Amino acid sequence: MKSFFSAIALLLCISSAASFSVKGGENRRSFLTNTAAAVAGTLGIVASPQSSLAGPEIITLPSGIKYAVTQAPSDKKPAVPLKGDIVAIDYTGYLANGQIFDATHSGGKNNALLFKLGSGSVIPGLEEMVSQMVVGQKVQAIIPPNLAYGEKGVCLDDGECLIKPGSTLVYDIFLKKSSIPPP
């Protein structure tokens, strides 16, 4: 706060010095206009919160997954999925270079991916990330290779790889639903 008042005092001094110069025929009205403009500009710069310039908070899980919440849930009490629940997610998977390798809505598909949380039916990083989410939430997650496809990657018999061994993956994930499985 002290620096704020120092900045205002400095601007007032500069403005007052300029207003008493003989060039340009400046008068008291122009002094007040220039000073008000300078103070308003300073207030806008000094008083504007820095957080408005910052991006979303990046959270790092103990496993090494990094993620940012890109959309908060709209429900005031969103459901939290538990191990054994059936979850429905929409996702887009990217390689580190930005190339999409899979998505639930690609190629005319508009199907959510359904899986039982804790069953191991998806890569460990995706499962862990979904277990940290609430229904209605969207996140972007960076999944390290050891929680993705590891040193195997996703390769064809001829050696061509869709996902190269040791690849870090990025997922945009939207948790649509979570429900208790039928008995």
N, C-alpha and C positions, 0 to 999 in steps of 0.2 A: 504494500500500500504506500510505503514511503517513496518508492521509485515512481509510482503513479503521480504523486504530487510533485516530485522533482521534475518529471517530464512536462507537466502542465506549467510549472514555473519557468522552465527553460523556453517553452513555446511562447509564453507571455512576454518574456524578455526579448526574444527574437522579433516578435510581432511589434512590440512597442518601439524597438530600435528602428525597424523598417518604417514605421509610421511617422517618425520624426525626421526622416531624411528629406532633403529638399527636392530631390528629383521626383518627377511624376506627379507633383501637386497632390500628394495624398493628404487626406484630412481625417478628422476624428471618425467619420462614418466608415471610411475604408479600413481604419485601424480596428474598429469594432467588428466589422465583417470578416476581416482576415483573422483576427484573434478567435472569433467564434468558430470559424471554419477549421482553424488549426486545433482548437480544443476538441471540437466534435470529432475530427479525424483521429486525434489521440485517444479519445474515449472509445471510439470504435475499435481501434487496434489494441489498446491496453485492456479494455473491459471485455473483449470477446473471449469466450472460453476456449481454451486450447483443445478441449475434448471434442469440439465440433469438427476439428480437423483430423482427429484420430480415427483409425479404422476400428473394426470390431476387435474385442479382446481375444487374444490367442491363448488357448488353454492347452497345457501339455500334461498328458496322463502319465503315470509311472511307467507304463509299457513303452512310451515313446511316441504314441499317437498325438498329433497336434490337431486342434480343431478350433473353429470359430462358429458361433451361433449366428446364422444369417437371417433367421426368422424365428421370433419367439412364438410360442403357442398362443392361439386366440382364446382358448378355454381358460377360465380362471383357476380351475383345479384339474390340470391335465393328468391323464393316466400315465403311470410309470410302468413300463414292461418289466416283468420278472422272469427269471429263468423258468423255462417250460411254457411260457406264453407263446401264442402264435402272433407274429407281428407282420404287418404289411408295410413295405417301404417302396418309395420311388427313389431311384438313384441314377446318377450318371458317373461312370468311372473314367478317369483321365490318366494318361501317362504323364510323367513329369514335364514333357515337352508340350502338354496341352491337347494332345491327340486323344479323342474319345475312343475307348476300346469296348465299352458296353454301356447300355442304358435301358431302363425299363420302358421307355417311351420311344425308342428308335425303330426305324423301319416299319412304321405303321402300328407298332405295338403300343398299347396303352394299358398295360397290365402291371399291377404292383407285384413285387417279389414277396412271396409269402414263405416264411420259415419259422421253425420252432426255435426260440431263443435258447441257446445252450446245447443244441443238438450237433453242432459242428458242420452243418450243411452249407455254410458260407465261410469265407476266409476269416481267420481269427480276429483280424483288425476290424472288419465290418461288424462282426458279432459284438465285439467289445464296445464299439462306438454306439451301436443301437441300444445296448444295455445302459448307456449313460444318458440317453435322450428321454424326452417325454413326448407323448402324442401331440402332433401339430407343430413340432419343432423342425426346423431345417438347419443343417450344419454343413460346413465344408471341412472335411477331414483329410489329413495327410497321414497315410499309413506306411510305416517303414517296411522294408522287404521281409523281415522276419515274421511279420504279422499279415503278409500278403501271400505271394507265391514263392517267396524265398529264393533259393539258388536253383530251383527247377524252372521257374518261369512258366509260361504257357506256350509250349512249342509243338510244332507238328513233327511227324516222323522224318520229314525231309530236312529238318533243322531250322526251318523258318519259324520265328517266334512272334506271336501276337503281343505277349508281354515278356520282355527279355529277363533272364535270370538276374536277381538282385535289384529289381525295379521298385522304386518308391511309387506308390499310387495315390491319387487324389480322388476323393469321392464327394459329390454333392448328394446329401441324403435327406429325405423327407420322411419322417415316421408318421404314416397315415393312421394306422390302427394297431391296437394291442388287445388281445382277448385271451381268456382262459380257454385252453383246449377242451374239447368234449371228453367225458370220462371213458 
